[in-house]
Amino acid sequence: MILWWIGNAVLILVVAPIVVWLANKLLRPTFEIRAYADDILDHGVSLTGTLDAVPKLMTTRDLVNQARQGVERYGSALQRL
């Protein structure tokens, strides 16, 4: 019976603090990763708001091509004069 009490004392005084220490070493990086993931999510959502104008780039490209063609026609007309 005395060995049972010694085993319980060792469990409480040695093993339990080691388990708590190891759990702390495991959980601290986990919480840091969670904070980083939340930060990435926040910035990712704000980034998608700035990407709303991307489809308008196609229209801008087409308009630039049309303007360039007009300038080329104007330049060639000036050369003919």
C-alpha positions as CSV (number, residue, x, y, z in Angstrom):
1,M,0.0,0.0,0.0
2,I,2.9,2.3,0.7
3,L,4.2,1.8,-2.8
4,W,0.8,2.9,-4.1
5,W,1.1,6.2,-2.2
6,I,4.6,6.7,-3.4
7,G,3.4,6.1,-7.0
8,N,0.6,8.6,-6.6
9,A,3.0,11.2,-5.1
10,V,5.5,10.7,-8.0
11,L,2.6,11.0,-10.4
12,I,1.4,14.2,-8.9
13,L,4.8,15.8,-8.2
14,V,6.8,14.7,-11.2
15,V,4.6,13.5,-14.1
16,A,1.8,16.1,-13.9
17,P,4.2,19.1,-14.0
18,I,6.0,17.5,-17.0
19,V,2.7,17.0,-18.8
20,V,1.7,20.5,-18.1
21,W,5.0,21.8,-19.3
22,L,4.9,19.7,-22.5
23,A,1.3,20.8,-23.1
24,N,2.3,24.5,-22.7
25,K,5.2,23.9,-25.2
26,L,2.6,22.4,-27.7
27,L,-0.2,24.9,-27.2
28,R,1.8,28.2,-27.4
29,P,2.9,27.6,-31.0
30,T,-0.7,26.5,-31.8
31,F,-2.1,29.8,-30.5
32,E,0.5,31.7,-32.5
33,I,-0.4,29.8,-35.7
34,R,-4.0,30.6,-35.0
35,A,-3.2,34.3,-34.7
36,Y,-1.2,34.2,-37.9
37,A,-4.1,32.4,-39.7
38,D,-6.6,35.0,-38.5
39,D,-4.3,37.8,-39.7
40,I,-4.0,36.1,-43.1
41,L,-7.7,35.8,-43.3
42,D,-8.3,39.5,-42.4
43,H,-5.7,40.6,-45.0
44,G,-7.0,38.2,-47.6
45,V,-10.5,39.5,-47.2
46,S,-9.3,43.1,-47.5
47,L,-7.3,42.1,-50.6
48,T,-10.3,40.8,-52.4
49,G,-11.9,44.2,-52.1
50,T,-9.1,45.7,-54.1
51,L,-9.4,43.1,-56.8
52,D,-12.9,44.2,-57.8
53,A,-11.4,46.5,-60.5
54,V,-9.5,43.6,-62.2
55,P,-12.3,42.8,-64.8
56,K,-12.2,46.5,-65.8
57,L,-8.6,46.0,-66.9
58,M,-9.9,44.2,-70.0
59,T,-12.1,47.1,-70.9
60,T,-9.1,49.5,-70.3
61,R,-6.9,47.3,-72.6
62,D,-9.5,47.4,-75.4
63,L,-9.9,51.1,-75.1
64,V,-6.1,51.7,-75.1
65,N,-5.9,49.5,-78.3
66,Q,-8.7,51.6,-79.9
67,A,-6.9,54.8,-78.9
68,R,-3.6,53.6,-80.2
69,Q,-5.2,52.7,-83.6
70,G,-6.7,56.2,-83.8
71,V,-3.3,57.8,-83.0
72,E,-1.6,55.6,-85.6
73,R,-4.2,56.6,-88.2
74,Y,-3.8,60.2,-87.3
75,G,0.0,59.9,-87.5
76,S,-0.1,58.3,-90.9
77,A,-2.5,61.0,-92.1
78,L,0.0,63.6,-91.0
79,Q,2.8,61.9,-92.8
80,R,0.7,61.9,-96.0
81,L,0.3,65.6,-95.7
